[in-house]
Amino acid sequence: MAERSTPKSIQHRAEASAALVLRGIALNLLLAVVKFAGGILGNTYALIADGVESLMDVFSSVLVWAGFRVAARPPDEDHPYGHGKAEPLAAMAVALFIFAAAAWIGVHAVHEIVTPHRTPHWATLPLLAGIVAVKWWFSRRMARAGEAEGSTGLGVEAWHHYSDAITSAAAFIGIAIAIICGPGYEAADDWAALVACAVVVFNGVHIFNRALRDVMDTAVPVEFEKEVRAVASAVAGVHGIDKCRVRKSGLSHLVDIHVEVDPELTVYAGHDIAHAVKDALVHSTLHISDVSVHIEPAP
């Protein structure tokens, strides 16, 4: 039987997600140091800009981690539906960090383009290749975790690590062009940093819109609603489903469903069917934490 989406299970999933975010923070701190050292010693602004983004990633990841910690709190008198909204709110804050980082990198990249400087050192290329590989691997790992948990926060973190891999890849291409083509192409890595900014902004818009959908209680995908209806319809005594509304709240979903039953049933019998529907949905694999069941007479 699947783990029931009780406050305790939601707390466990939130804490596991927070632990994964912490590992990402440690990774970004390490890579920031490596990038700054490589950028300064290798004479490439693209790598320094990449290091700045890694530091921004650390701050934004702390926000996501804090969001998970708040989301893990059980429902209370002031928040009867739990604290799940803290997760997408943290994700929206991360999107703002991404826009700020892109603006900072873009302004300084333009400055470097118009300011003559030396060609980057070739040793920065294998360094960047390693960084791209690590960030790509970690972004895929976090994306899989986000899909498994239905977590907007982890999905945002995965996109963030992915965008970091893209900026590093852009820096690699720019530096390679500068080294191979020689004099006159010293600013190729700066142009690469500028192009990477556009990619980062694009990802930031995607992240912001995804988090905004959760905050605004946008309808879940039709396929998910169909699964909810199927689980409820399979309960003995249910003749059909009238209305079904589902909204996402952090790592879980809240369901409001109208089920049709035999109009001749007693109130007690209808009450038992309503409880059976709620139990079936909460015990399903759909990560549903609360269900409001309305009994309707079948036509």
Residue pairs with C-beta under 8 A, 6 or more apart in sequence:
1 283
2 283
2 284
2 285
3 9
4 282
4 283
5 252
5 282
5 287
5 288
5 289
6 289
7 74
7 75
7 82
7 289
8 74
10 71
10 72
10 82
10 84
10 250
10 251
10 252
10 289
11 72
11 73
11 74
13 149
13 251
14 68
14 69
14 71
14 72
14 87
14 250
14 251
15 68
15 72
16 149
17 68
17 145
17 149
17 151
17 153
17 154
17 251
18 65
18 68
18 69
18 72
20 142
20 145
20 154
21 61
21 64
21 65
21 68
21 153
21 154
21 157
22 65
24 57
24 61
24 138
24 142
24 157
24 161
25 58
25 61
25 62
25 65
27 134
27 138
28 54
28 55
28 57
28 58
28 61
28 164
29 54
29 58
31 51
31 54
31 131
31 134
31 135
31 164
32 51
32 54
32 55
32 58
33 51
34 51
34 127
34 131
35 47
35 48
35 50
35 51
35 54
35 131
36 47
36 48
36 51
38 44
38 47
38 123
38 124
38 127
38 128
39 45
39 46
39 47
39 48
39 49
39 50
39 51
39 124
40 48
41 121
42 120
42 121
42 123
42 124
42 127
43 117
43 118
43 119
43 120
43 121
44 120
44 121
44 124
44 171
44 175
44 189
45 108
45 109
45 112
45 117
45 189
45 190
45 193
46 109
46 120
46 170
46 171
46 174
46 175
46 189
46 190
46 192
46 193
46 196
47 120
47 124
47 127
47 128
47 171
47 175
47 189
49 105
49 108
49 109
49 167
49 171
49 193
50 131
50 164
50 167
50 168
50 171
50 193
52 101
52 104
52 105
53 101
53 105
53 164
53 167
53 200
54 164
56 97
56 98
56 100
56 101
57 160
57 161
57 164
59 97
60 93
60 94
60 97
60 98
60 160
61 94
61 157
61 160
63 90
63 93
63 94
63 97
64 87
64 90
64 91
64 94
64 153
64 156
64 157
66 86
66 90
67 86
67 87
67 89
67 90
67 91
67 153
68 86
68 87
68 90
68 153
70 83
70 86
71 82
71 83
71 84
71 85
71 86
71 87
71 153
71 250
71 251
72 83
73 79
73 82
73 83
74 82
75 81
75 82
75 83
81 249
81 254
81 290
82 249
82 250
82 252
82 289
83 250
84 248
84 249
84 250
84 251
84 252
85 214
85 215
85 249
85 250
86 250
87 151
87 152
87 153
87 214
87 250
87 251
88 152
88 153
88 211
88 212
88 214
88 215
88 250
89 211
89 215
90 153
91 152
91 153
91 155
91 156
91 207
91 210
91 211
91 214
92 208
92 211
92 212
92 215
94 156
94 157
94 160
94 207
94 211
95 156
95 204
95 205
95 207
95 208
95 211
96 208
98 160
98 163
98 200
98 201
98 203
98 204
98 207
99 201
99 204
101 200
102 197
102 200
102 201
102 204
103 197
105 167
105 193
105 196
105 197
105 200
106 193
106 194
106 197
109 190
109 191
109 193
109 194
109 197
110 190
110 194
112 187
112 190
112 193
113 187
113 190
113 191
113 194
116 186
117 186
117 187
118 186
119 178
119 179
119 182
119 183
119 185
119 186
120 175
120 178
120 179
120 186
120 189
122 179
124 175
125 172
125 175
125 176
125 179
128 168
128 169
128 171
128 172
128 175
129 172
131 165
131 168
132 165
132 168
132 169
132 172
135 161
135 162
135 164
135 165
135 168
136 162
136 165
138 161
139 158
139 159
139 160
139 161
139 162
139 164
139 165
140 158
142 154
142 157
142 158
142 161
143 154
143 155
143 158
143 162
145 151
145 154
145 158
146 152
146 153
146 154
146 155
146 157
146 158
147 155
149 251
149 287
150 248
150 251
150 252
150 253
150 287
151 250
151 251
152 210
152 211
152 214
152 248
155 210
156 207
156 210
156 211
159 203
159 206
159 207
160 203
160 207
162 203
163 199
163 200
163 203
166 196
166 199
166 200
166 203
167 193
167 196
167 199
167 200
170 192
170 193
170 195
170 196
170 199
171 189
171 192
171 193
171 196
173 192
174 188
174 189
174 190
174 191
174 192
174 193
175 188
175 189
175 192
177 185
177 188
177 189
177 192
178 185
178 186
178 187
178 188
178 189
181 188
214 248
217 247
217 248
219 225
219 245
219 246
219 247
220 246
220 247
220 248
220 253
224 246
224 253
224 286
225 244
225 246
227 284
227 286
228 244
228 246
228 255
228 257
228 281
228 286
228 288
229 241
229 244
229 257
231 280
231 281
231 284
231 286
232 238
232 241
232 244
232 257
232 259
232 277
232 280
232 281
233 240
233 241
234 280
235 259
235 273
235 276
235 277
235 280
236 273
236 276
237 261
237 262
237 265
237 269
237 272
237 273
237 276
238 259
238 260
238 261
238 273
238 277
239 260
239 261
239 262
239 298
240 259
240 260
240 298
241 257
241 258
241 259
241 260
242 258
242 259
242 260
242 296
243 256
243 257
243 258
243 294
244 255
244 256
244 257
244 258
245 255
245 256
245 257
246 253
246 254
246 255
246 256
247 253
247 254
249 289
251 287
252 287
252 288
252 289
252 290
253 286
253 287
253 288
253 289
254 288
254 289
254 290
254 291
255 281
255 288
255 290
255 291
255 292
256 291
256 292
256 294
257 277
257 281
257 291
257 292
257 293
257 294
258 293
258 294
258 295
258 296
259 273
259 274
259 277
259 293
259 294
259 295
259 296
260 296
260 297
260 298
260 299
261 269
261 270
261 273
261 295
261 296
261 297
261 298
262 297
262 298
263 297
263 298
265 273
270 295
271 295
273 295
274 293
274 295
275 293
277 291
277 293
278 291
278 293
281 288
281 291
282 288
282 289
282 290
282 291
